């Protein structure tokens, strides 16, 4: 199995939490961006999609969960390529900024 993958059911829960709580969560938290492991980018590209799609999620409803970004490969027809039995995964590649920031970055 590829690294940093999550099952479809987990991704669906995180998406549902995001859809329910995103406005309140964003008002209560200082999200500036996401840190992405290179391995996850490489693995997604290795699934031979032509693009990728990134979905936002929250680990729990309300304002105390952690923001997540989930990435999937996308085929030439614009369809998400999610099929773990055939090596097509949902990647949880994210860690929020802060705390994974670079204080010396000109973007801070």
C-alpha positions as CSV (number, residue, x, y, z in Angstrom):
1,X,0.0,0.0,0.0
2,X,1.2,3.5,-0.7
3,X,2.2,5.8,2.1
4,X,-0.1,8.4,3.7
5,X,-3.3,7.0,2.3
6,X,-6.7,6.9,3.9
7,X,-9.8,4.8,3.3
8,X,-12.7,6.2,1.3
9,X,-14.9,6.2,4.5
10,X,-12.4,8.4,6.3
11,X,-12.2,10.8,3.4
12,X,-16.0,11.0,3.3
13,X,-16.2,11.8,7.0
14,X,-13.6,14.5,6.7
15,X,-15.4,16.0,3.7
16,X,-18.7,16.0,5.5
17,X,-17.1,17.7,8.5
18,X,-15.7,20.4,6.2
19,X,-19.0,21.0,4.5
20,X,-20.7,21.3,7.9
21,X,-18.2,23.3,9.8
22,X,-15.8,25.1,7.4
23,X,-17.0,28.7,8.0
24,X,-17.0,28.4,11.8
25,X,-13.7,26.5,11.7
26,X,-12.0,29.1,9.5
27,X,-13.2,31.9,11.7
28,X,-11.7,30.2,14.8
29,X,-8.4,29.0,13.4
30,X,-5.4,30.5,11.8
31,X,-4.9,28.4,8.7
32,X,-2.3,29.8,6.3
33,X,-1.6,26.9,4.1
34,X,-0.5,23.2,4.0
35,X,2.8,21.4,4.1
36,X,2.9,18.5,1.5
37,X,5.3,15.5,1.6
38,X,7.0,15.0,-1.7
39,X,6.4,11.2,-1.5
40,X,2.6,11.8,-1.7
41,X,3.0,14.0,-4.7
42,X,5.2,11.4,-6.4
43,X,2.7,8.6,-5.6
44,X,-0.3,10.5,-6.9
45,X,1.5,11.3,-10.2
46,X,2.6,7.6,-10.4
47,X,-1.0,6.6,-10.6
48,X,-1.0,7.8,-14.3
49,X,-3.7,10.3,-14.0
50,X,-3.6,13.4,-16.2
51,X,-4.4,15.7,-13.3
52,X,-5.2,15.6,-9.6
53,X,-8.0,16.9,-7.4
54,X,-7.6,18.2,-3.9
55,X,-10.4,18.1,-1.4
56,X,-10.6,19.9,1.9
57,X,-11.6,18.1,5.1
58,X,-11.8,18.4,8.9
59,X,-11.0,15.6,11.3
60,X,-14.0,16.4,13.3
61,X,-17.1,18.7,13.2
62,X,-17.0,22.1,14.9
63,X,-14.0,24.3,15.4
64,X,-11.5,22.0,17.1
65,X,-10.6,19.5,14.4
66,X,-7.5,19.6,12.2
67,X,-7.8,20.8,8.6
68,X,-6.9,18.2,6.0
69,X,-6.2,18.2,2.3
70,X,-6.9,15.0,0.4
71,X,-5.5,14.4,-3.1
72,X,-6.6,11.9,-5.7
73,X,-5.4,11.3,-9.3
74,X,-7.9,12.3,-12.0
75,X,-8.3,10.5,-15.4
76,X,-8.6,12.0,-18.9
77,X,-12.4,12.1,-18.5
78,X,-12.1,14.2,-15.3
79,X,-13.1,11.3,-13.0
80,X,-11.4,10.7,-9.6
81,X,-9.3,7.6,-9.7
82,X,-10.2,5.9,-6.4
83,X,-9.8,2.2,-6.3
84,X,-7.5,0.9,-3.6
85,X,-7.7,-2.7,-4.9
86,X,-6.0,-1.4,-8.1
87,X,-3.5,0.9,-6.4
88,X,-5.5,4.1,-6.8
89,X,-5.6,5.8,-3.4
90,X,-6.8,8.9,-1.5
91,X,-3.8,10.6,-0.1
92,X,-3.9,12.6,3.2
93,X,-0.8,14.5,2.5
94,X,-1.3,17.5,4.6
95,X,-0.1,19.2,7.7
96,X,-1.5,22.7,8.4
97,X,0.5,25.9,8.5
98,X,1.0,26.8,11.3
99,X,2.7,24.8,12.8
100,X,4.5,23.4,9.7
101,X,5.5,26.9,8.5
102,X,8.8,28.4,7.5
103,X,9.3,31.6,9.5
104,X,11.9,32.9,7.1
105,X,9.6,32.6,4.0
106,X,8.7,35.8,2.3
107,X,5.1,34.4,2.2
108,X,4.8,34.7,6.0
